[in-house]
C-alpha cells in the first residue's frame, strides 16, 4: 500500500513537470524543468528497484545532456520563444 502511494506521488509530480518543460516560453526555464523532471524520474527508477537504470539516468541525462543544453543556451544567447 505504501509503495503505491509513493509511486502515485512521483507520478503526480512528474506529469506537471513534463507539461511545464514543453510549454515554457523561456528556454532556460524549460531546461531547469527538464533537469528536475529527469531527477525525479531517476528517483522513481531507483524506488522501483532499477538502481542501475536510475544511476545511468542521473549521470547521463542530468549530468551531460542538460549541462550541454545549458551551455548551448548560454553560448548562443537563447532567446524567448514567441
Helices and strands as residue ranges (DSSP letters): H 2-23, H 27-47, H 51-56, I 57-65, H 66-76
